[in-house]
């Protein structure tokens, strides 16, 4: 099943902000321990970070503005809970949506990742979104909505989607 939500939906923006803050932590240390919760609405972005490092409020604010625009930022950083820290001692981390590092992805996730890589590979090779849509349709690959036919707009939206582009990890 594929989720179809506008990339500007507040929940998606919150996910992108959380990812950006985790990435900031990785610029400071090789293996940070960090958990981020973000609530966005009514002109304010509330962020609580539980971590073993300290993030710059200026970098946090810049990340929020880059992703969500000019909103007030309410940022709270607390030390990581000692019980949680012990649970993560052996390299296992729980990321957004409960995905653990080191745990294999499902066959469906692998297939979808391969399709996204193919789309970007074809685009980088110079094919237009229309030509890519035709190739996918001809190959019998179902579209994200499960249809047999791919449309140029669908390919364009994948090429622009921050989740696929990697911008959610900047």
NORJOJO-V849880 format. One record per pair of residues at least 4 apart in sequence whose C-alpha atoms are under 6 Angstrom apart, sorted by the first residue. I is the first residue (numbers start at 1). J is the second residue. If there is no record, write none. Layout:
i	j
I	J
I	J
This chain:
i	j
7	12
14	38
16	168
18	36
19	169
20	169
20	170
26	30
33	51
33	52
34	50
34	51
35	49
35	50
36	48
36	49
37	47
37	48
38	46
38	47
39	45
39	46
40	44
40	45
43	71
44	71
44	72
44	73
45	73
46	74
47	75
48	76
48	77
49	77
50	77
50	78
50	79
50	80
51	79
51	80
52	79
52	80
57	61
64	68
65	69
65	70
88	92
92	101
93	100
93	101
94	98
94	99
94	100
95	99
117	121
120	124
122	127
123	127
127	131
129	152
129	155
130	152
133	150
133	151
133	152
134	138
136	141
137	149
137	150
142	146
142	147
142	148
143	147
143	150
157	161
162	166
162	167
162	168
163	168
